[in-house]
């Protein structure tokens, strides 16, 4: 009887497993189907982020985007489900499978149900597109390509009064002199700067100058814009160059481009002319239109205004052409302009005392942007001059920029550059909206985040980091992103930021696209729809509002306390997380449950007090970036070697008891086996004194490695450097701390190495560089090495070397390099830049150049100090 019951139970279980397997196969087929649908939808959405769409089409596109997000989530849930319950070939696994069978059936049924809902949504979207004729975005646009170019929000810049011309007077006069004087050759000047900085206003004031009017036979102003039509522009130029008493040849409106160019060249050949092309976005425009402007040795001039540095440079074709980068107004000039607008009819254009602080804050936020200062000042001139009214605008500026008719022109002009970006750059640019206002972010952090977000479009033969550098350069050249340099811990790092008002426009866009939601102190509404969640200055009540959502990325900024209840919720309910950025967050542990975040690609614990990585990190099979910089983590768990997709491990221990972080940085211990991480590109900083030669034999397997940091290397380990120097892609290497040898010898190799750092090697006396070694080196850093008395021999062979930074080197060492009689000067005299840095306080340094009198006085002072001590 018992055997019969057991047999029946087993048969039932077998049938149930068979049913479950059939269901899984069905779900798999459906997942493949909706994945194909997702690719088509994403292709469509790349071109759907446009300003000229009608409201009905925008609503429809938003629904399409929501379905795309839903598909992504269901696919991720399916992948997570499969990963958690992979079939294992053993009887124990079979029993385990039976035990979890009922638990597994419900998630699979849930996924199957969600897929059916998606299919219905896709069908409804297709039906709606057919019903309302949304067969293409062009049909749903509010303007067509054949329409006449509209000046739109730029019209105001063409009619600026003299009282609003502040801070550009000298530039205006300089340009006028260039127009009416100088060489007789036709020449071009490009005025470049971010949207709203005053390029059009400057060009118009120059164009209308009486000297200019009387100097040229012919003047033409053309507004180009993003949606220009070359033929219409040539028609407009042809009509304008013919004076009222002259008859234009033939029917201009019937002429093709070639005929129009010929007519313009014929008419302008014997005349001096000035032409302004305002608001140029494409280099291709100049390539065509310049054919109509003859080089006639009549002193003719062309002015081009553009937001793009690249467009400006492309128009510079001779030594006579110029590019003028228009800078934001200084704080003093910005204040003057603001007061002229805000108090134009009272207080003698001076700010009342009770409004000064609020006004200064508003002006500071404008960061010298003329358009914004004029618009906001003009709006405030209509308000009652009491602090309460002004504070309302100050505190709700983001909303006002989006909705107030007086300020929408500012937003529209600032948004033009965004809409001119390619689809892949738009996502990269929107990422700046995740960070707080006026926040600077390092290039490496951007690289890793864009990489984790899937925003980088790979290029054959180029590393992703190089592609990202191209992306950043394009955003910079378009004057959307600004470069800032800062002293970052133990090295100078390039950082990037965006203008505060551009940040405001981004916040509006990321909300519209469900790209990100920002939660701040006082916010009580968590929408749960966005792909990213950025938590700023939040208190516990804000964390309480956050529940399960489809968020893929979470960031924390200026958080004083991290509720443990939220940490529990984080790992329990946010299973689809791909990015978790705890940088500077007040946490001191990482729960074992972090291992359940299967999709995690980026984990940043920088400047937290986490001491130990849980072994469960070995379950994060998709992890690409692990950032442990400036944490007290001393050892990486051996489970780290299961993470075959790891590309970046940045780690060093940090002694928080030492006030100066500079001297407390140490490497972390790693177990043997690092050579299995084949995709690793960055590895820093690992301690070498816990390993023998085997460490270097492991490192040589990492053929993708670009950056390597090693600490506590022993003299016996110097010779295995021959292994490391053969790494084919190594760009940066640093040797740090407590090297117990007196000599370091570079005998060859390191063919691609561009940066070498030797940091705080107390016993090191001699560095030798053989001819042919380090042939691509561009930057050398040597931090305090008290026993080093002379410049490394062989530096004279490094023809690519452009920059050397010496930190707090001894007097004898520095004196040997001085250009006036220094024994080692001949070794470094071809190096473009040599900087000697000495600590002032904390991590601030005084920077000297060779031969600086202040440096020599400092060194003389150190001699006297030594004598006093003696």
C-alpha positions, 0 to 999 in steps of 0.5 A: 500500500505504501509503495503504491502511494509513493508511486502515485506521488512520484507520478504526480510530481513527474507530471507536474514537472512536465507541465512546469517544463512545458510552461517554461518553454512557452514563457521562453517563446513569448519572451523571445517574441516580446524581445523582438518587439522591444528592439523595434520599439526602441528603434522607433523611440530613438527618433521620437524625442522631438519638440515638434510633435503634437500633443496627441502624438506625444501622449501616444509616444509616452505610452509606447515608452511605458510599454518598452519599459514594461517589456524590459522589466519582464525580460529581466524578471524572466532572466532572474527567475531562470538564473535562480533556478538553474537545473542541477544534475544530481539527485539532491538537486532533483529533491530540491527542485521538487521542494521549490516547484510550487514556489517556482510555478507562481512567478512563471505564471506571473511572468506569463500573465505580464507577457499577455498584458504586454501583447494586449498593450502592443496591439492597442498601440498599433490600433491607435496609430492606425486610427489616428494616422500616426504612421510616421512621426512626420505626420504627427509633427507640428511643422514640416520641413517645407515650412518657412524657417521660424525665428521662434524664441530668438526674435527677442535677441534681435531687438535688444535695447542699448540699456541691455548691452552689458559686458559685451561692449569691448567685444563689440568694439573689437569685432567692429574694428575687425569688420572695417579694418584689417586685410582685404581678403574675405575672412570669417569670424565664428562667435561660439558659446552656449545657448543664451550667452548673447551671441545673437545680441552681440552679432546684431549690435555689431551688424547695426553699428554705424561704422559697419553700415557705412563701410560695406556696399552690401549687408545681409542678415540670415537666421539659419536655425536647426531646420534650415533649407539651403535653397530658401536661404539662398533665395533670401540672400539673393533677394536681400543683396539686390537693392531696391532700385536694382532689378533681380534677374529672372524669377528668384523663387523658381531658381535652383541652388546652382543658379542661385549660387551663380547669381550671388557670386556674380552680384557680390564679385565687385562689392564689399559685403558683410553677411551674418549667418546666425544660429548655425548648427551644422558644418555642412551648411557652411560647406554649401553656402560659402560657394556663393560668397566670392573671395574678391579682395574687397575686405568682405566679412562673414560672421557666424554664430553657433553653439558648436565649437566644431562648427566654428573651427570648421569655418576657419579655413585660412590664417585670416579667419577667427574663432571667438569664444564668448564667455559668460558675464562676470559676476559684477556685469551680471549683477549690473544687467540684472539690476537694470532689468529688475529695477528699470523704473525705480530705485535708480536701478539699484537693488533694495537692501532687503532683496540683495541676498535673494537677488544675488542667489538668483544671479549666481544661478544664472552663471553669467547667462545673458538670456536668463538674467534679462528674462528673470530680471524682466519678470521680477520687474513686474513683481512687488518688491518684497522678499516674500514675492521674490522668494516664491520665484527663487524657490520655484525657478524650475517650475517657472522656467517650464511654465511661465510665459516670460521664461519659456523662451529661456528653456526653449533656447537651452533645449535646442542643443539637447534636441540637436544631439544624436539619440545615443548622446541624449541619454548620456547627457540626461545622466547629468540630471541624476546628480545635484545642481553644481555637482562635478563628476569625474570622467571615470565615474561617467565611463562606468555609469554610461557603460552600466546603463548601456549608453555606449555605442561600441566602435570597432577597434576602440576601447569603450573608455575611448568612445566615452571620451569622444562622447564627452568631447562632443558634449563639451564642443557643443557647450552643453558640458563644462570641464572643471579640474579639481584636486581629488585626493592624491591626484589631479582629476578632470571633472565635468559639470553642467550649467545650473540652468541647463540642469533645470531643463534636464530635470524637466526632460528626465521627468517627462521621459521617466528617465529619473526621479529626484527625491529631496527632503520634503518630497512625499511622492514616490512615483515608481515609474522612472528608471533611476532614483536619485535621493538628495538631502533626504530624511527618514520620511522620504525613505518611507515613501519608497516602495517596490518599483521598476527602478534600475539605478539608485543614487544617494547624495548628501544623506546624513542617515541611512535607515536600516529599514530602507537597506532591508527594503532595498535588497528585498524589493528592488530585484532589477537593480543594475546600478547602486551608487552609495558614494559618500553614503553613511553606511558601515556594512553591506548585507549578504542579500546584496548577492540577490541583485543578479542584474547588478552591473555597477556597485559603488561604495566609495567613501563609505565605512564598509569594512568587509565585502560579503561573500555573496558578492560572488553571486553578482554575475553581471557586475562590471564595476566594483568601486571601493576607493577610500573605504576600510576594506582590506581584503577582497573575498575569493568569491570575487573571481567568479565574476567573469564580467568584471572590468573595473576593480578600484580599491584601497584601504583607508585609515580614518584615524589619520587626518590626511588621507594622502598617507593613509592610502594602502592597497587591498589583499587579493587571493591568487587567481586574479588571472581568470578575470579576462575582461578586467581593464582597471585593477588598483590597488593590490598589495604585492607583499602577500604574494611571490612572483605568482602575482605577476604571472597572474597579471600577465594573463589580463590582456585587456588591462589598461590601468594597474596599481600595485603597492608594497612591492618588494625588491625581489618582485621588481624583476617580474616587471618584465611580465607586466611590461608586456601587457598590450593595452596598459595605459597607466601604472602606479607603484605605491608605498614601502618598496623595500628596494633602492633601485627600480629599472625599466629595461624595455616594454610598456609600449602603450604606457602613457602615465607612470606614478611612483608614490612614497617609496621611502628607500628608493634611490635610483630609477633607470629607464633604458632607451626604448622603454616607456616610449609612449609615456606622456605623464610622470608623477613622483611623490615623496621619495626622500632618498632619491637625490637625482632625476631618473636617468633615461628621462631624456629618451622619453620623446613623448613626455609632456608633463612631470609632477614632483611632490615634496621632493628633497632640496638636493633633488630639485636644485639639480634640475634648475635651469641655471646650472642644475646638473640634471637639467639637461635630462628634462629640458625638452619636457613641456611642463614640469611642476613641483608641488609642496603641501600648504595644508590638508590636500592643497598644494603650492605649485612651482615651475623650474626657476621660480624665485619663490621656489628657490626662496622656499628651498633656501628657507629649508636650508636655514631650517636645517642649519637651525635644527643642527 
